[in-house]
Amino acid sequence: MTEAIAFDTHRFIKNLTASGFTEKQAEALANEQVQLLNSNLATKADILALKVDIEKVKVDVEKVKGDLELKIESVKGELGLKIEKVKSDLLKWMVMAMIAQGGLIVALLKILL
């Protein structure tokens, strides 16, 4: 990873030595500070790489969305066919029940009259 920000180690070391640190302590702290900054901050290259990854994910999401829409349409078609079959079967049972009821009424009227 390239350096994320410009860090003035010389000024940092000068301030620490003026505050009572030894030069060796100040240099060690400055080196650690630079490492910390460089390992935790994103560079422009990092952000560009992330943008490329995001675009790839968007493409994948759109592909999955398209596949899902096709499957939904297929399922809708299958459900429509099943619903029509159930309607047809229900209508047959209703007609048969009406005929049976009519026959029962006729039979009861003959018996009672």
SVG drawing of the C-alpha trace seen along z (x, -y; Angstrom):
<svg xmlns="http://www.w3.org/2000/svg" viewBox="-99 -22 117 65">
<polyline fill="none" stroke="black" stroke-width="0.4" points="0.0,0.0 1.3,-3.4 1.5,-6.2 -2.0,-7.4 -1.1,-10.8 1.9,-13.0 3.2,-12.8 6.0,-15.1 8.1,-12.8 10.8,-15.3 8.4,-17.8 6.8,-15.0 10.2,-13.9 11.2,-17.6 8.0,-18.1 8.5,-14.9 12.1,-15.6 11.1,-19.1 8.6,-17.5 11.1,-15.3 11.3,-12.2 14.7,-10.9 15.5,-11.0 15.4,-7.2 11.9,-7.1 10.6,-9.8 11.9,-8.1 10.3,-4.8 7.0,-6.5 7.1,-8.4 7.8,-5.1 4.9,-3.4 2.6,-6.4 3.5,-6.2 2.8,-2.5 -0.5,-3.0 -1.6,-5.7 -0.6,-3.8 -2.2,-0.6 -5.5,-2.1 -6.2,-4.8 -7.5,-4.2 -5.6,-5.6 -7.2,-6.7 -6.1,-3.4 -7.9,-1.5 -11.1,-3.6 -10.9,-3.0 -10.5,0.8 -13.5,0.7 -15.5,-1.1 -14.6,1.5 -15.7,4.3 -19.0,2.5 -19.7,2.2 -19.0,6.0 -21.5,6.7 -24.1,4.4 -23.8,6.4 -24.1,9.7 -27.2,8.4 -28.8,7.3 -28.1,10.7 -29.6,12.5 -32.6,10.1 -33.2,10.9 -33.0,14.6 -35.3,14.3 -37.9,12.3 -37.9,15.1 -38.4,17.7 -41.2,15.7 -42.9,15.5 -42.5,19.2 -44.0,19.9 -46.9,17.5 -47.7,19.4 -47.6,22.8 -49.8,21.4 -52.2,20.0 -52.6,23.4 -53.0,25.1 -55.6,22.6 -57.6,23.1 -57.5,26.9 -58.8,26.5 -61.5,24.2 -62.5,26.8 -62.5,29.6 -64.6,27.5 -67.1,26.6 -67.5,30.3 -68.1,31.2 -70.6,28.3 -72.6,29.4 -72.6,33.0 -73.8,31.9 -76.5,29.8 -77.7,32.8 -77.6,35.0 -79.6,32.5 -82.1,32.1 -82.5,35.9 -83.0,36.0 -85.7,33.3 -87.5,35.1 -87.3,38.4 -88.6,36.8 -91.4,35.1 -92.5,38.4 -92.4,40.1 -94.3,37.3 -96.9,36.7"/>
</svg>
